[in-house]
């Protein structure tokens, strides 16, 4: 039987329509009468040690980061396990029992949502929750938006992620795959397409709540909802934040408290203008696959704008000959592996060598068209945040330029923004961001 809260959330979302450029249909929620459909499969029960080992395997497979960063990651996992042991002891003392473990439960959720064309689509993701003597009634919902990934095996539904440890604080952790991964692996990922990403994410939140209610769990009275993400995850998180606050009833139903963003692209058009400026054209590009992902994202998300722009119009023959577009579309290689292939093939990987003169030149049709599509996904205009936004960003971020942080601070009310400025590159700062997350520093009463 559908419980009251999930029914309320479905009803509220059904009344919402978020409009951005021409994606009106893609942002339309389900009808009020539609049942919340989901399919749960592959439920797992993991000890803290088993969860830590699974996370280590996921990270070791997808990363070729320097040894120092891998060591920092292992330290973070170890700290999360220490926190787990402490929480387990606290729960045992409160319950007056000995020898009982705190477990993590996890399951893959398939659910229905809407694609960029407004058509129905089957999507997937993974949720985590705590179990001590019984499934724990969540007092938190944490919407965990994933970082940039290029390989299918990294999708939340296909592997175990660090955010699973957040369940130790009585959190229901919701991690969507998004379009192009998991159940929709054959589709193009609408990278940086803000509105459809937010809608897809919130449809999974709705499905996750329905699932736990039908398992007999209940969101505790006074529960709170938080929203987190780094890199692409931060971009998605701010889009989700805007979506939630676009309807006061949805915001109240979720008891939404705020978002902790790290190193995101919040102003994609300004970012593109910055990296293509003459002064930047000889700068090394840290992750060349990102510009290809953004191009594909705009092509699939805004065909009415991008339809006349082909791969050869936008990218140089030298860049295309590396096979980078094939790699991101096949989704077999990690982003680090793609970077290594491109660097080996091109030697000098600069934006001036990646993009054609037409794509680089302001006012040219190719450049103008890309800017127009990206501007449709500006997360800093047309709304005023009502809940707290924590902005974590590095001055030296070599993936998402610092201007995204500066523009966000300038756009939003100062009393709604808390800032944390770091000084590492994107990967190093990412470790520091997740260290904050694992310490639950994003939780505000």
Order of alpha helices (4+ residues) and beta strands (2+ residues): alpha-beta-alpha-alpha-beta-beta-beta-beta-alpha-beta-alpha-alpha-beta-alpha-alpha-alpha-alpha-alpha-alpha-alpha-alpha-alpha-alpha-beta-alpha-beta-alpha
